[in-house]
Amino acid sequence: MSQADFDAARKAEAIYHNELYSAHEILEPGTWMSKPNPVVMELLDRLLLHKDQLTVLDLGCGAGRNTIPIAMRLQETDSKVFGLDLLSEAVDKPVSMALRILYKLRRLILNTLTYLK
């Protein structure tokens, strides 16, 4: 494959994914991407049998289908999770999802503290 063919294929892929991420809520419940790949999560559980702290790099993380559940699973540990994708539109999805989760968590904590007073 020539460099020109590679560049053209990469551009076509970027256009496709940009339109996909813009037009759809990719991680919406009920969609095929709303749940992580079971094999990924099984391997994570196996690793946790042997290590308390992990560094996870999700190359081609897309909208965070695996990245977000991995981070949620590891949140009680000193682990680090990194998601990397060539498309900024793809990475924007898990970042905004994580911010929504943190906001909901913060609200839940504040509501709980208010209730306990």
RONU-336568 format. One record per atom (N, C-alpha, C, CB): residue in three letters; x, y, z. Coordinates in pm, 1 decimal. Glycine has a CB too. Layout:
ALA|X|Y|Z
...
This chain:
MET|84.9|-116.8|0.0
MET|0.0|0.0|0.0
MET|89.6|123.3|0.0
MET|-96.7|-0.3|122.0
SER|59.7|214.3|-87.4
SER|138.7|336.8|-94.4
SER|100.8|432.0|18.9
SER|119.3|405.5|-230.6
GLN|185.8|528.2|44.9
GLN|156.8|627.7|148.8
GLN|30.9|706.4|114.6
GLN|275.9|723.9|166.6
ALA|12.1|736.6|-14.2
ALA|-107.1|810.8|-57.1
ALA|-234.2|729.2|-30.4
ALA|-97.2|846.9|-207.5
ASP|-228.5|598.0|-58.7
ASP|-343.6|511.4|-31.8
ASP|-371.2|502.8|118.1
ASP|-319.7|370.7|-89.4
PHE|-264.9|491.2|196.8
PHE|-279.6|485.5|341.9
PHE|-342.8|614.6|394.7
PHE|-142.8|461.4|409.0
ASP|-292.4|728.7|347.5
ASP|-345.5|857.9|390.9
ASP|-492.4|873.3|352.5
ASP|-263.5|971.9|330.5
ALA|-527.4|828.5|232.0
ALA|-666.8|836.6|187.1
ALA|-757.0|747.6|272.3
ALA|-677.9|796.6|39.0
ALA|-710.3|626.9|303.7
ALA|-789.1|535.7|387.9
ALA|-805.2|592.4|527.9
ALA|-722.9|396.9|394.6
ARG|-700.1|648.9|581.5
ARG|-705.0|707.4|716.1
ARG|-800.3|826.4|720.0
ARG|-564.3|751.0|761.3
LYS|-799.0|908.5|614.2
LYS|-889.6|1023.6|607.1
LYS|-1034.5|976.8|598.4
LYS|-854.9|1112.8|485.8
ALA|-1061.3|875.2|516.5
ALA|-1197.9|822.5|503.8
ALA|-1246.5|765.4|636.8
ALA|-1204.1|714.0|394.2
GLU|-1157.6|696.7|707.9
GLU|-1193.3|642.0|839.2
GLU|-1222.7|753.8|938.6
GLU|-1080.4|552.3|892.6
ALA|-1143.0|857.7|936.4
ALA|-1164.1|971.2|1026.9
ALA|-1298.2|1038.1|999.7
ALA|-1050.3|1073.6|1012.6
ILE|-1331.2|1057.2|872.1
ILE|-1460.5|1118.4|836.6
ILE|-1574.7|1031.8|885.8
ILE|-1471.7|1139.2|683.8
TYR|-1566.6|901.6|863.2
TYR|-1671.6|808.8|906.9
TYR|-1691.7|816.6|1058.6
TYR|-1636.2|664.2|865.4
HIS|-1582.5|806.9|1133.5
HIS|-1594.7|806.7|1278.9
HIS|-1638.3|942.6|1333.6
HIS|-1463.0|766.2|1341.7
ASN|-1589.9|1050.9|1273.8
ASN|-1633.7|1183.6|1318.1
ASN|-1784.6|1198.6|1302.0
ASN|-1560.6|1294.0|1239.1
GLU|-1837.2|1153.2|1188.8
GLU|-1982.6|1159.2|1166.7
GLU|-2055.5|1068.0|1264.4
GLU|-2017.4|1119.7|1021.3
LEU|-2001.1|950.4|1288.4
LEU|-2062.1|856.2|1382.0
LEU|-2069.0|915.1|1522.5
LEU|-1983.6|724.6|1384.0
TYR|-1958.0|970.8|1570.6
TYR|-1954.5|1026.2|1706.1
TYR|-2040.5|1151.6|1718.1
TYR|-1810.9|1058.1|1746.2
SER|-2051.8|1228.0|1610.3
SER|-2132.0|1350.2|1613.9
SER|-2280.8|1321.3|1608.3
SER|-2093.6|1441.1|1499.5
ALA|-2320.1|1221.8|1532.4
ALA|-2461.8|1196.8|1506.7
ALA|-2528.0|1103.4|1607.9
ALA|-2477.9|1139.6|1369.7
HIS|-2449.1|1029.9|1685.1
HIS|-2507.1|927.5|1773.0
HIS|-2449.1|935.0|1913.4
HIS|-2483.8|788.1|1714.9
GLU|-2528.8|893.5|2008.9
GLU|-2479.0|875.0|2145.4
GLU|-2426.6|731.6|2149.8
GLU|-2592.6|901.5|2256.6
ILE|-2298.6|717.2|2126.0
ILE|-2235.7|587.0|2104.1
ILE|-2254.8|491.8|2222.1
ILE|-2087.9|605.3|2077.4
LEU|-2242.0|541.7|2342.6
LEU|-2246.1|455.2|2460.7
LEU|-2385.5|445.5|2522.1
LEU|-2148.8|505.7|2564.5
GLU|-2486.7|486.3|2447.0
GLU|-2623.6|482.8|2497.9
GLU|-2664.1|339.7|2533.2
GLU|-2721.1|542.0|2394.2
PRO|-2728.7|320.9|2649.4
PRO|-2771.3|185.7|2688.0
PRO|-2853.8|119.8|2577.4
PRO|-2853.0|190.5|2818.5
GLY|-2825.0|-6.4|2556.0
GLY|-2896.4|-82.8|2453.5
GLY|-2820.2|-93.0|2322.9
GLY|-3030.1|-20.8|2427.7
THR|-2720.6|-7.5|2301.8
THR|-2640.8|-17.6|2180.1
THR|-2530.8|-121.4|2201.3
THR|-2580.1|120.6|2141.3
TRP|-2476.0|-171.0|2093.5
TRP|-2374.3|-275.1|2105.6
TRP|-2248.8|-223.1|2174.0
TRP|-2339.3|-330.6|1968.5
MET|-2229.7|-92.1|2173.5
MET|-2110.0|-36.2|2237.1
MET|-2133.1|4.6|2381.7
MET|-2061.5|83.0|2159.0
SER|-2251.5|-17.9|2433.4
SER|-2281.6|27.7|2569.2
SER|-2217.2|-60.1|2675.9
SER|-2431.4|31.4|2590.4
LYS|-2170.4|-175.5|2637.6
LYS|-2106.2|-266.1|2733.4
LYS|-1965.0|-297.8|2687.0
LYS|-2188.3|-396.6|2750.2
PRO|-1873.8|-315.3|2782.7
PRO|-1735.5|-346.1|2744.2
PRO|-1723.1|-485.2|2684.7
PRO|-1643.2|-333.7|2864.5
ASN|-1612.3|-505.9|2616.8
ASN|-1582.3|-637.3|2562.9
ASN|-1560.2|-732.3|2680.8
ASN|-1456.9|-632.9|2468.1
PRO|-1637.2|-841.2|2689.0
PRO|-1625.5|-932.9|2803.3
PRO|-1485.5|-991.1|2821.0
PRO|-1723.8|-1045.5|2787.8
VAL|-1414.9|-1013.5|2711.9
VAL|-1280.5|-1069.8|2720.8
VAL|-1187.1|-970.8|2789.9
VAL|-1226.8|-1106.1|2580.3
VAL|-1201.2|-843.6|2758.1
VAL|-1117.9|-740.5|2820.9
VAL|-1140.9|-738.4|2971.6
VAL|-1147.9|-601.5|2760.2
MET|-1267.2|-740.8|3011.7
MET|-1298.1|-734.4|3154.2
MET|-1255.0|-861.8|3227.1
MET|-1447.5|-710.8|3174.3
GLU|-1264.2|-976.3|3159.8
GLU|-1218.8|-1101.8|3219.8
GLU|-1067.0|-1099.3|3241.9
GLU|-1258.0|-1221.6|3130.3
LEU|-994.8|-1049.3|3142.6
LEU|-849.3|-1039.0|3156.5
LEU|-811.5|-941.4|3268.1
LEU|-785.8|-994.4|3023.5
LEU|-887.4|-834.4|3281.5
LEU|-862.7|-739.7|3389.8
LEU|-880.0|-807.4|3525.2
LEU|-956.8|-618.7|3378.2
ASP|-987.5|-884.2|3540.1
ASP|-1010.1|-955.8|3666.1
ASP|-897.3|-1054.4|3694.8
ASP|-1144.3|-1029.8|3662.0
ARG|-847.4|-1121.2|3591.9
ARG|-735.3|-1214.2|3610.1
ARG|-608.8|-1141.5|3655.8
ARG|-707.5|-1289.9|3479.5
LEU|-583.9|-1026.3|3594.4
LEU|-466.8|-947.8|3634.8
LEU|-477.3|-903.5|3779.7
LEU|-450.4|-826.0|3544.3
LEU|-597.2|-866.9|3822.2
LEU|-616.7|-818.1|3958.7
LEU|-598.1|-927.7|4063.3
LEU|-754.8|-758.0|3972.4
LEU|-600.5|-1052.1|4020.7
LEU|-571.2|-1161.9|4113.4
LEU|-423.0|-1161.0|4152.7
LEU|-609.1|-1298.2|4049.8
HIS|-339.7|-1101.4|4067.9
HIS|-195.6|-1105.2|4088.6
HIS|-133.9|-969.5|4123.1
HIS|-129.9|-1159.2|3966.3
LYS|-206.4|-862.7|4093.3
LYS|-151.4|-728.5|4116.4
LYS|-260.6|-638.8|4174.5
LYS|-94.5|-667.5|3984.0
ASP|-219.6|-551.8|4266.3
ASP|-313.3|-457.2|4326.1
ASP|-319.3|-326.2|4249.1
ASP|-275.2|-430.1|4469.9
GLN|-214.7|-298.1|4176.1
GLN|-202.4|-170.4|4106.9
GLN|-164.2|-197.1|3961.5
GLN|-97.1|-78.5|4176.4
LEU|-240.3|-139.4|3869.5
LEU|-216.0|-160.9|3727.6
LEU|-200.6|-27.9|3655.6
LEU|-329.5|-242.6|3665.2
THR|-132.3|-31.0|3544.1
THR|-133.2|79.2|3449.0
THR|-188.4|21.4|3319.9
THR|11.1|143.3|3429.1
VAL|-301.1|75.5|3275.8
VAL|-370.9|23.6|3158.3
VAL|-364.0|127.5|3047.7
VAL|-518.8|-12.4|3191.6
LEU|-325.2|86.0|2928.4
LEU|-323.9|171.5|2810.7
LEU|-420.0|111.1|2709.7
LEU|-179.4|185.9|2751.1
ASP|-526.7|182.6|2681.1
ASP|-625.7|138.4|2582.9
ASP|-598.3|212.7|2452.8
ASP|-772.7|163.9|2633.2
LEU|-523.0|147.4|2364.0
LEU|-490.8|205.7|2234.1
LEU|-611.6|193.6|2142.0
LEU|-366.8|136.6|2171.3
GLY|-646.3|303.0|2077.6
GLY|-765.6|301.9|1992.8
GLY|-890.4|294.7|2078.1
GLY|-761.8|184.3|1894.2
CYS|-891.6|371.4|2186.0
CYS|-999.9|360.6|2284.9
CYS|-1136.1|402.4|2231.8
CYS|-967.0|444.0|2404.7
GLY|-1137.3|475.7|2121.8
GLY|-1266.2|520.2|2068.3
GLY|-1342.8|598.9|2171.9
GLY|-1349.4|401.3|2021.2
ALA|-1470.1|570.8|2184.6
ALA|-1557.0|645.0|2276.5
ALA|-1546.7|595.2|2420.1
ALA|-1700.6|635.9|2230.3
GLY|-1458.9|501.1|2447.0
GLY|-1438.1|456.5|2584.2
GLY|-1515.4|333.2|2623.7
GLY|-1472.9|564.3|2675.9
ARG|-1557.3|256.4|2525.4
ARG|-1635.0|134.7|2553.1
ARG|-1568.8|46.4|2658.2
ARG|-1654.7|54.9|2425.1
ASN|-1437.5|30.8|2649.6
ASN|-1363.5|-47.8|2749.0
ASN|-1295.9|41.4|2853.0
ASN|-1258.7|-135.0|2679.8
THR|-1251.4|158.6|2811.9
THR|-1175.9|246.6|2899.9
THR|-1255.2|286.2|3024.2
THR|-1133.4|370.5|2824.7
ILE|-1379.2|326.6|3003.7
ILE|-1461.9|372.7|3115.8
ILE|-1488.8|259.0|3215.2
ILE|-1595.4|429.9|3063.7
PRO|-1533.6|141.1|3171.4
PRO|-1554.3|31.9|3267.2
PRO|-1425.9|-11.7|3337.5
PRO|-1615.1|-86.6|3196.7
ILE|-1313.5|-8.9|3266.3
ILE|-1186.2|-43.3|3330.5
ILE|-1155.8|57.7|3440.6
ILE|-1070.5|-47.2|3226.4
ALA|-1169.8|185.4|3409.3
ALA|-1142.7|290.0|3509.1
ALA|-1237.5|277.1|3628.0
ALA|-1156.1|430.3|3445.8
MET|-1362.3|246.1|3602.2
MET|-1458.6|230.4|3711.8
MET|-1420.8|110.3|3798.3
MET|-1602.4|213.9|3656.5
ARG|-1377.2|2.3|3735.0
ARG|-1338.0|-118.6|3808.5
ARG|-1215.3|-93.6|3894.6
ARG|-1310.7|-233.6|3711.5
LEU|-1126.9|-6.3|3847.8
LEU|-1000.9|18.8|3917.2
LEU|-1003.7|141.4|4007.6
LEU|-891.4|34.3|3817.1
GLN|-1117.9|205.5|4021.3
GLN|-1122.5|332.3|4094.1
GLN|-1084.4|321.3|4240.7
GLN|-1258.8|390.2|4084.0
GLU|-1095.9|206.7|4301.0
GLU|-1059.6|189.4|4442.1
GLU|-913.1|150.2|4460.0
GLU|-1148.6|84.2|4506.0
THR|-838.7|147.2|4351.0
THR|-697.0|110.2|4356.5
THR|-612.2|232.3|4320.0
THR|-666.3|-9.7|4260.2
ASP|-483.0|216.8|4327.0
ASP|-391.8|323.1|4283.6
ASP|-353.6|306.0|4137.2
ASP|-265.7|324.7|4370.8
SER|-438.8|240.1|4061.5
SER|-411.6|213.4|3920.5
SER|-430.4|338.0|3836.3
SER|-501.4|102.0|3869.0
LYS|-374.8|332.7|3716.2
LYS|-389.3|441.2|3618.9
LYS|-443.9|382.3|3489.7
LYS|-252.9|514.6|3594.0
VAL|-534.9|456.6|3427.4
VAL|-593.7|413.0|3301.1
VAL|-576.3|525.8|3199.8
VAL|-745.4|374.8|3318.5
PHE|-520.6|491.5|3084.9
PHE|-499.9|588.1|2978.0
PHE|-573.4|540.2|2853.9
PHE|-348.7|608.1|2948.8
GLY|-649.9|628.4|2792.5
GLY|-716.1|598.4|2665.8
GLY|-655.3|684.9|2557.7
GLY|-869.4|621.2|2675.1
LEU|-617.2|625.2|2447.5
LEU|-552.8|697.2|2338.8
LEU|-622.7|663.4|2208.3
LEU|-402.3|663.1|2331.0
ASP|-658.6|767.3|2133.9
ASP|-719.6|747.6|2003.3
ASP|-671.1|858.3|1911.4
ASP|-875.2|746.2|2012.5
LEU|-661.6|829.3|1783.2
LEU|-616.6|929.5|1687.2
LEU|-720.2|1038.6|1665.4
LEU|-583.3|863.8|1555.3
LEU|-847.1|1010.0|1692.8
LEU|-954.1|1107.0|1670.4
LEU|-989.5|1178.1|1800.0
LEU|-1078.1|1038.2|1612.0
SER|-974.4|1308.2|1800.7
SER|-1008.8|1383.7|1921.8
SER|-1157.7|1371.5|1952.9
SER|-970.0|1531.9|1905.9
GLU|-1242.0|1358.6|1849.3
GLU|-1385.3|1342.5|1871.7
GLU|-1415.1|1215.3|1950.5
GLU|-1459.7|1340.1|1738.5
ALA|-1336.4|1112.2|1926.1
ALA|-1355.6|986.4|1998.2
ALA|-1319.3|1003.5|2144.8
ALA|-1271.6|874.0|1935.2
VAL|-1208.0|1067.6|2171.5
VAL|-1160.9|1084.8|2308.3
VAL|-1250.9|1181.4|2385.3
VAL|-1016.3|1135.1|2308.9
ASP|-1313.6|1274.3|2315.5
ASP|-1405.9|1367.5|2381.9
ASP|-1522.0|1293.9|2448.1
ASP|-1460.0|1469.7|2281.3
LYS|-1565.5|1182.9|2390.0
LYS|-1679.7|1107.8|2445.6
LYS|-1650.2|1053.5|2585.0
LYS|-1717.3|992.2|2352.8
PRO|-1540.6|977.0|2605.7
PRO|-1517.2|927.1|2741.1
PRO|-1486.5|1037.9|2841.1
PRO|-1404.1|828.3|2739.8
VAL|-1424.6|1145.2|2794.0
VAL|-1396.8|1256.0|2885.6
VAL|-1528.0|1316.9|2933.7
VAL|-1308.8|1363.8|2817.0
SER|-1620.0|1343.0|2840.8
SER|-1748.3|1401.4|2882.7
SER|-1827.8|1302.0|2967.0
SER|-1831.2|1444.8|2759.5
MET|-1818.5|1173.2|2934.6
MET|-1887.8|1070.6|3014.2
MET|-1828.7|1066.3|3155.2
MET|-1876.8|930.3|2946.1
ALA|-1698.2|1071.7|3165.4
ALA|-1633.9|1068.7|3297.3
ALA|-1673.5|1191.0|3378.9
ALA|-1480.6|1062.0|3282.9
LEU|-1680.9|1305.5|3314.9
LEU|-1722.6|1425.9|3386.4
LEU|-1866.5|1413.8|3435.7
LEU|-1708.2|1548.9|3296.4
ARG|-1953.2|1354.7|3354.5
ARG|-2092.9|1332.7|3398.1
ARG|-2097.8|1236.2|3515.3
ARG|-2179.1|1278.2|3281.6
ILE|-2018.1|1129.3|3509.9
ILE|-2014.6|1031.7|3619.4
ILE|-1964.3|1099.1|3746.8
ILE|-1924.4|910.4|3582.7
LEU|-1856.2|1178.4|3734.2
LEU|-1803.8|1248.1|3851.2
LEU|-1905.0|1346.7|3907.4
LEU|-1674.8|1320.5|3816.0
TYR|-1978.0|1415.1|3820.2
TYR|-2079.0|1509.9|3865.7
TYR|-2189.5|1436.8|3941.9
TYR|-2138.2|1587.6|3746.2
LYS|-2235.2|1325.1|3886.7
LYS|-2339.7|1246.3|3954.5
LYS|-2288.3|1193.6|4087.9
LYS|-2386.4|1128.5|3865.4
LEU|-2163.3|1148.7|4089.8
LEU|-2104.6|1097.1|4213.1
LEU|-2094.7|1208.4|4316.9
LEU|-1965.5|1036.0|4186.1
ARG|-2050.0|1325.5|4273.7
ARG|-2039.7|1439.9|4364.4
ARG|-2177.3|1475.4|4420.3
ARG|-1978.1|1561.6|4291.9
ARG|-2279.2|1477.0|4333.8
ARG|-2415.5|1506.5|4378.7
ARG|-2463.4|1403.3|4478.9
ARG|-2511.2|1511.9|4259.8
LEU|-2433.1|1275.8|4452.1
LEU|-2473.4|1168.5|4542.1
LEU|-2406.6|1185.1|4678.2
LEU|-2438.6|1031.6|4481.8
ILE|-2277.9|1217.4|4677.2
ILE|-2205.8|1236.7|4803.7
ILE|-2264.7|1355.9|4879.3
ILE|-2053.8|1258.5|4777.9
LEU|-2288.7|1466.5|4810.0
LEU|-2344.8|1584.0|4876.2
LEU|-2483.8|1555.6|4931.5
LEU|-2350.5|1701.6|4779.4
ASN|-2565.4|1483.5|4855.7
ASN|-2700.0|1448.3|4902.7
ASN|-2692.2|1357.4|5024.9
ASN|-2780.5|1379.5|4790.4
THR|-2597.6|1264.1|5023.4
THR|-2580.1|1173.6|5136.5
THR|-2534.6|1250.1|5259.9
THR|-2479.4|1063.5|5102.2
LEU|-2439.6|1341.7|5243.5
LEU|-2392.5|1420.2|5356.1
LEU|-2503.3|1508.1|5413.1
LEU|-2274.2|1505.5|5314.5
THR|-2583.9|1564.8|5324.1
THR|-2696.4|1647.8|5368.4
THR|-2795.7|1562.8|5448.1
THR|-2767.1|1714.2|5246.8
TYR|-2822.1|1441.5|5400.1
TYR|-2915.9|1350.4|5466.9
TYR|-2863.9|1311.4|5605.3
TYR|-2938.9|1223.9|5381.1
LEU|-2732.0|1292.8|5618.2
LEU|-2674.2|1246.6|5744.3
LEU|-2666.7|1356.4|5850.2
LEU|-2536.2|1191.1|5719.6
LYS|-2680.7|1482.1|5812.1
LYS|-2671.8|1593.0|5909.1
LYS|-2783.4|1590.5|6008.3
LYS|-2671.9|1725.5|5838.6
